[in-house]
Amino acid sequence: MSALEIIDKVVKKCSNLSSYFIYCNTYLRKANKINKSMKQLSVISREQRSARAHEQRGRGGE
């Protein structure tokens, strides 16, 4: 096997790896976005719960 053939194989493997990493990064980014939106939802629901509890306390005092 000549040096050029070896270099060719290495280049092909590296290009496959880089496309694999790009693929992984894309899905990691999507997972991050989902995670952030889930955190926002939990914050929103927590705020709604505390607001409801506040309203109920207000009505009970009347």
C-alpha positions in Angstrom: 0.0 0.0 0.0 1.4 3.3 -1.0 1.6 6.4 1.2 -1.1 8.1 -1.0 -3.5 5.2 -0.5 -3.0 5.4 3.3 -3.6 9.2 3.3 -6.7 8.6 1.1 -8.1 6.1 3.7 -7.3 8.4 6.6 -9.0 11.4 4.9 -12.1 9.3 4.1 -12.3 8.1 7.7 -11.9 11.6 9.0 -14.6 13.0 6.8 -16.9 10.2 8.0 -16.1 11.2 11.5 -16.7 14.9 11.0 -20.1 14.2 9.5 -20.9 12.0 12.5 -19.9 14.8 14.9 -22.0 17.3 13.0 -24.9 14.9 13.3 -24.3 14.4 17.0 -24.0 18.2 17.6 -27.3 18.8 15.8 -29.1 16.4 18.1 -27.4 17.7 21.2 -28.5 21.2 20.3 -32.1 19.9 19.9 -31.9 18.2 23.2 -30.7 21.3 24.8 -33.5 23.4 23.4 -36.0 20.8 24.6 -34.4 20.8 28.1 -34.6 24.7 28.2 -38.2 24.8 27.2 -39.1 22.1 29.8 -37.4 24.2 32.5 -39.3 27.3 31.3 -42.6 25.3 31.4 -41.8 24.1 35.0 -41.1 27.7 36.0 -44.4 28.9 34.4 -46.4 26.2 36.1 -44.8 26.9 39.4 -45.7 30.6 39.0 -49.3 29.7 38.1 -49.6 27.4 41.1 -48.4 30.1 43.5 -50.7 32.7 41.8 -53.7 30.3 42.3 -52.7 29.7 45.9 -52.6 33.4 46.4 -56.0 33.9 44.8 -57.5 31.2 47.1 -56.0 32.7 50.2 -57.5 36.1 49.1 -60.9 34.6 48.6 -60.8 32.8 51.9 -60.1 36.0 53.8 -63.2 37.7 52.4 
